[in-house]
Amino acid sequence: MLSFRVRLADTGDAGWRWDTDRWAKGESWIRPAHAAVLFADLIPGDGSSVCALVREDRDGEADYTSLLVRPDEIQVSAGVLGTVPLYLTAVGDEVFGSWDIVDLRPHLRPDRLNPRAVARTLSRQHRYSTDTLFDGVYRLTERATAVFTPAGLSIVYPEPARHVLEPRTLRSGVDPVTTFDALLTEAAAEWRSTASRVGVEVSGGADSANVALSAVAAGFGSVHTFGLLMGGRIGQLQRDRRRSLVDHLGLRDTAVPAMQHPPFVPGGVRGRRRPHDPAGAFYQEAFDVVRGHVAAHGCELIFTGGGGDEVNAHHSRTEAGLPPKEPVPWLGDKATAALAQVNENLAPIPVLPVPTLMAFGLHNPAYVRLGIWPVAPLVQPRMIRFMEQLPHEYKRDKRMFRDRLRRAGLPESVAAPTEPENFLAVMESGLRTYGLPLLDEMLTDSLLIDLGYVDADALRRARDHAERTPAVPDLLCDTLALEVGLRSLA
């Protein structure tokens, strides 16, 4: 992954040189992400052309982000894995790009938004697309290519990825749990040559527990687990599951009480109004604390359980139906009109599941900012192909995942918890304690209201109703987070 500023005026001849942390030429520069486990190179081509490559996997099927510079043309191509997004914009004869949208802050206009993207965010109808919240700023989706010439910037989508649409029958004597064990451990072990100290995000669920098993089996020099602990009874059960897992594997563990770091908490990224992605996850404050611990322990790489739900889905990709949308009473006229466009300009079917790629975009850039590379071995392409062919009975209720945990000697409470954790209580606590005062501020001075995306009277009614009822609508959290995020970049 990389960030860059390249002028067409600097593409006419060779002369790129390494300068501290980037390749530079004239006023142009290309900077690889500073994660230690990534491999980056600048390869000379014909004549004055050069190609910057950042390899995003290790020892498996090669996956690169690339930037090709040749006279009067710049091409940027994304790989398959989509570990972090890549954002692009063009100004005059220059193209700017970064995996961190905040890096493009000088070119982000909170008063010039993409109505379709805003409507998706406010109504929780998220889509994988080149669209971002900001007009003229684009996301380079997986396998897509952006081309910048004197004629301007264009983005070419790839052909839809091919997938196994129906499960296959297992051959006699084949044990899928053993195969799954070998594939997942192999996916983790591919990083052993570049990372000696690794972390694992452990939630207390079957996905991250299986990743932790494979991280230990892969033979890294040091493995440390990290994660959030919920409150109340659910949190106590989660704490017990974590303790069973880390004790069984002989690991050190760092757990962060999520209720101490809810959305909008003073001192968090939103409470301090620090520039951040307005579309970021509402639990970012808590995970920022976790990420700080990962960095403090010197981890070069963090394994996550991302994608476990998606690879265990029972439906085929062609028959998958979207859940019914929950109405948002406070949508303004502009957002309401844009709802008709939420399914326009969608990226084609990707190699990885769409929800996984979108979650990566919310969760992973903050790790890369700290020099830590996040890896989700459950959605490594070979694992996806294996899971797509697996008979449904092994995926239903994550049966194969749970059977592997049982075979490893873990208790039933870890293999199949009866009350899995969720973020609802943390979200509601943050919104009620810290968010409602921010909503009051929004009702007096708001970008979204001024631009016609939110109806002030309806939002005021929703805010007053939330104060009188035990449960705060979580859609309010999305609206407030978007407003705070936009203002942080203004």
Summary of the structure (lengths in Angstrom):
residues: 490
radius of gyration: 22.9
end to end distance: 26.3
largest distance: 69.8
contacts: 1665
relative contact order: 0.14
helix: 39%
strand: 20%
